[in-house]
Amino acid sequence: MKPLTAGVTKANEGIDAISWNILGQTYVPKSLSEDSFSWHATFPPGTFVPPHIHPTQDEFIYLLEGRLDLVLDGQESFATAGDLIRLPRNVPHGLFNKGEATVKCLFWVAPTGRLYDLFWAIHSMPQQNPAEVVALSAKYEVDFLPPPPEGA
């Protein structure tokens, strides 16, 4: 992986003009080094990231527009524009756009680990079948959690 370079990543641009479709959301990578990885994310209404754990990374989300509902270590919460969500490694979390407006936010993780490669792998799947995404993610240091039991 290349070292971080100085410069400006413009508002409507990403690294090498990359734009990924990840579970119905659009992710645009903004910076990448061994120490950290950031991306702009757009969550259309009704999209979500199921509860999961990053065993090797801390994750952060800065909300630019809209509201994200989240489950953080079993507790429900939410964030709105201007809020920072802190997700320490090994803490289960899920993100949900339950509203009618699109959510825009900036994510970053430290260290990068294998997340950049995971996003390429998910984006390249012919169909993003949930079971296949879960199995693939486990190979890239992201562990999705089983759904809660019926009636829970």
C-alpha positions in Angstrom: 0.0 0.0 0.0 1.3 3.5 -0.8 2.0 6.0 1.9 -0.4 8.9 2.4 0.2 11.8 0.0 -0.4 15.4 0.7 -3.2 17.2 -1.2 -6.9 17.8 -1.6 -9.5 15.3 -2.6 -12.2 17.5 -4.2 -15.9 17.3 -2.9 -17.3 15.3 -5.8 -14.3 13.2 -6.5 -12.6 10.1 -5.0 -9.4 8.2 -5.3 -8.9 7.2 -9.0 -12.6 8.1 -9.7 -13.7 5.0 -7.8 -17.4 4.6 -6.8 -18.6 1.4 -5.1 -22.1 0.0 -4.7 -22.2 -1.6 -1.3 -25.5 -3.0 -0.1 -27.4 -0.3 -2.0 -25.2 2.5 -0.8 -22.6 4.5 -2.7 -19.1 4.6 -1.2 -16.5 6.9 -2.7 -13.0 6.4 -1.2 -11.3 9.7 -0.2 -8.0 8.7 1.3 -6.0 5.5 1.8 -2.9 4.6 3.6 -1.9 1.7 5.8 -2.8 3.8 8.9 -6.3 5.0 7.8 -8.9 4.8 5.1 -11.8 7.2 4.6 -14.8 7.3 2.3 -17.9 9.3 1.6 -21.1 7.3 1.9 -24.6 8.0 0.5 -27.4 6.0 2.2 -30.7 6.1 0.2 -33.8 5.7 2.4 -34.3 2.2 3.6 -30.7 1.1 3.2 -28.6 -0.2 6.1 -25.4 -2.0 7.2 -26.4 -5.0 9.4 -24.8 -5.3 12.8 -21.2 -6.3 12.6 -17.8 -6.0 14.4 -14.4 -4.8 13.3 -12.0 -6.8 15.4 -8.9 -4.9 14.1 -10.2 -1.3 13.5 -11.7 1.7 15.1 -14.4 3.3 12.9 -15.8 6.8 12.8 -18.7 8.4 11.0 -19.3 12.1 10.6 -22.8 12.9 9.6 -23.1 15.6 6.9 -26.8 15.3 6.0 -29.8 13.4 7.4 -30.2 11.0 10.3 -28.7 7.6 10.9 -30.3 5.2 13.4 -27.8 2.8 14.9 -27.5 -0.1 17.2 -24.3 0.3 19.2 -23.4 -2.5 21.6 -27.0 -3.5 21.8 -28.3 0.0 22.5 -30.4 2.0 20.0 -29.3 5.5 19.2 -29.2 8.0 16.4 -27.0 10.7 14.9 -27.9 13.8 12.8 -25.9 16.3 10.7 -22.8 17.5 12.6 -22.6 14.5 14.9 -19.7 12.1 15.1 -20.3 8.4 15.7 -17.4 6.6 17.4 -17.2 2.8 16.9 -14.3 1.2 18.8 -12.9 -2.1 17.6 -14.8 -5.2 18.9 -18.0 -3.2 19.6 -21.0 -4.5 17.6 -22.8 -1.8 15.6 -25.4 -1.6 12.8 -26.4 1.5 10.8 -29.9 2.2 9.3 -31.5 5.0 7.3 -35.1 4.6 8.4 -36.1 8.1 7.2 -37.3 9.4 3.9 -34.3 11.5 3.2 -30.9 10.5 1.8 -28.1 10.4 4.4 -24.6 11.6 3.5 -21.6 11.0 5.8 -17.8 10.6 5.9 -16.5 7.3 7.3 -13.0 6.5 8.3 -11.2 3.5 9.9 -7.8 3.2 11.6 -5.9 1.2 10.7 -7.0 0.4 7.2 -6.7 -3.4 7.5 -8.4 -5.2 4.7 -11.5 -3.0 4.4 -10.5 -1.3 1.1 -10.1 -4.8 -0.4 -13.4 -5.9 1.1 -15.3 -3.1 -0.6 -13.8 -4.0 -4.0 -14.8 -7.6 -3.4 -18.4 -6.7 -2.4 -18.8 -4.2 -5.3 -17.6 -6.9 -7.7 -20.1 -9.5 -6.6 -22.7 -10.2 -9.4 -25.4 -10.1 -6.7 -24.9 -8.9 -3.2 -26.7 -11.8 -1.6 -26.6 -11.2 2.2 -25.3 -14.7 3.1 -22.5 -14.4 0.6 -21.6 -10.9 1.7 -21.4 -12.2 5.3 -19.2 -15.1 4.4 -16.9 -12.9 2.2 -16.6 -10.2 4.9 -15.4 -12.7 7.5 -12.4 -13.3 5.2 -11.6 -9.5 5.4 -11.7 -8.9 9.1 -15.4 -7.8 9.4 -17.7 -10.2 11.3 -21.4 -9.8 10.7 -23.6 -10.9 13.6 -26.5 -13.3 13.3 -30.0 -11.8 13.3 -31.8 -11.6 16.6 -34.1 -14.6 17.3 -37.8 -14.3 16.1 -39.8 -12.2 18.6 -36.7 -10.7 20.3 
